[in-house]
Amino acid sequence: MKRMAALLTLLSLPLASGQTASTQGGELQRLVDSAAPGSTIRLEGRAYNGNTVINKSISIVGQAGTVLQGDHTSNVVRIVAPKVSLSTMTIRGSGKDRNTSEEQAGVRVIAPEVTLKNLVLADNFHGIHLNGEAGSATIEGCTITGLNVASQGAQGNGITIIRSGNHKLLNNTISGTRDGMFFEYSSNDEIRGNRITHVRYGLHYMYSDDNVFTHNSFSGNMGGAAIMHSERLTLENNEFSFNQGSRSFGLILQGSRNIHVKNNAFHLNQRGLYIEQTVQSRIEDNTFFRNGVGIELWSNSNSQVFTRNNFDRNNADAVIVGGESNNQWFENGVGNYWNQPALDLDQNGIADAPLKYQSALGRLIEQNELAYLFISSPAMTIYEKTNQLFAHDLAVITDNYPLLHRTGRPPLWTVPLALLLATAGGIYALRRNP
């Protein structure tokens, strides 16, 4: 009897720390362990406590009220098998210790062809983390919120992708994290229909090529999207708005090459588009509306083409910082819309004379970036006008074919011009026929 009692006592002791996560998990872990590869686990609308490792190709489907509650020590869900699908549930409670060997997340993926759909992730360090072998993942319809801490730097990103590619990130909503989406060495991705607000950078993107970003919204962040050291990207039909602060921007291109920025809306940013050490990019069909500066272009960026962009009521439409640069502000006889008075006597939609746009703001920014604090001040407008009149060494943007908006009726300035021409014609006729 004594031996039997001792055996029962040993069985009741806590599991040794060296045992696998599979035996330490909660109820969902036991369901995963007993499931056959290729099967589907359907969860009830309640909480499932404990961390889970998914090590076989299965689908796990929740419903309204399904919650995977981690124990705040590790990843809530760790996926190490290919072709896993996880959908329709809330995932909470990852570890938050930044000194661990791997940064922890609500869902951590290290296997290919994983689908994460309609998840709600909160109270995690990173929302979703993909790296290594996690290629060809689909993350769709997920809602990710940050930790609501005082410092954004004290928490992780909404979605982090490192050294893996061919992903699809579709129609996700991210707010309150450090960066909304962070990419490093991740190529051939499609990022479409995502909405990112109240983060440091909506998109933080480094050393990644051949990706497409379409129909995303980056609003109310310190920076909308930061593209760094990357090549052959397309950013089309995105919105960059209300990204405000002394160093804020809608989109920054830095140290990159061959970036295509087309048909995007830059509204009410401190800087709409910031370009530095970037070459051979196309900036076309974008709208820059009520930004502090529409485009800030540093002279170390060359061989850009700017065409058919619409500049409307920015404090400064475009500034060149660091002196002249070799960029082209028109292509094949088509320039940009500058919203400035111009003559178009032949009514072909192109001004009759080139536009030379000068700004002293670039020189001021080069000397002290705190100038942005006063970008909306009437004093800055006076400073600009004074320098345009009297300074002769300002960097100049030359658009040989500035475009005029066609509204279906002639601009107001053509009415007095027409009257003047008619009067002159009448006087000339009277003199010839006294």
C-alpha positions, 0 to 999 in steps of 0.5 A: 500500500505504501508503494502504491501511495508513493506512485500516486503521489509521483503522478500528481506532481507537476510535469518536468520543465523539459517536457514538450509543449504538446504535453503541457498544453490545455484542452485545445492541445489535446484535441490537436494531438488526437486529430488525424492529419487533414481533419477539421477541429470545430471549436465551441463558442467558449474559452480554451485555456493554454498555449497550443502547438500545431504539428500536423496539417489540420484546420481549426474552425471557431465561432462567435465566442471562441477564445484561445487564452494563452498563459502569458509565457509564450506564443499562444499558437505555434504552427510548425506543420504546413497547410494549417488553417486557423479561422474565426476565433479570438487569440489572447495572452502571449508572452511579452518578455522582449529578452526571450530567444524568440519574440512571442506572438498570438500566432507564430508561424514557421511552416509554409502554406498556412491560412489565418482568417477572421482572427481577432488578436489582442493582448499579445506582443506581436499579433502574427509573426511569420519567419523562416519556412513560413512561405506562401501564407494567407492572412485575411480579415484579421483584426489586430490591436496593440497592448495600450501601453504608454510607449509604442516601442514597448510592444510588438508589431501587428504582423511581422514577416522575416525571411519568407515570402509569397504571402497574401495579406488581405483586408486586415485591420490593425491599430495601436501596435508598434508598426502595423506591418513589418517586412524584412527580406520578404519578396513576392508578396501581395498586400491589399485592402488593409487598414492601419491606424494609430501606429508608429509606421503603418508599413515598415518595409526593408530589403524586400523586392517585387511586392505589390501594395494596393487599396490599403489605408494608412491613416493617423500614424506617425508615418504611413509607409516606410519603404527602405532598401527595396526594389521593383515595388508597386504602390497603387490606389492606396490612401495616406492621410492624417499622418501628422507630427514634426517628422511624419510622412505619408510615404517615404522612399529611402535607399530604394530603386524602381518604385512605382507609385501610382494613383495614390491619395496623399491627404493632410500629412505633414509630408505627403511623399518623402524621397531620399537616396532613391533612383529610377522610380515613377510617381504618376497620377497621385493626388497631393491635397492639403499636406504641409509639403506635397513632395520632399525630394532630396538631391541624392535621389535621381532619375525619377519621373513625375507625371500627371500628379495633382497638387492641390492646396498644399502649403508647399507643393514640392521642395528640393533639399540639398540643391539641384537634382536630376529628375524629370517633371514631365514625360512625352509632353505630359506634366503635372497639375499644379493648381496655379494660374496659367494661360491655355489659349489653344485649350488643349489642357496644357499651359502655353508656357513652362512652369518653374516652381521655386521654394526656399523651404528646402534650404530651410529644412536642410539647415533645421528640420524644426522648420516643419513646426512652422509649415502652416504659419503665415510667416512661412508663406511670407518667407517663401514669397520673399525668397522667390522674389529676391533670392536667385539660388533656389532649387527649381522644379521645371515642368515644361508641360504643366497640365490644366484641369478641364472643367467644361467651361473656361477658367475665370481668368479667360473672361477678362482676357477675352474682353481685352482681346475683343476691345483691342480687336475693335480698336484695331478695326476702327483705326483701319476703317475710320 
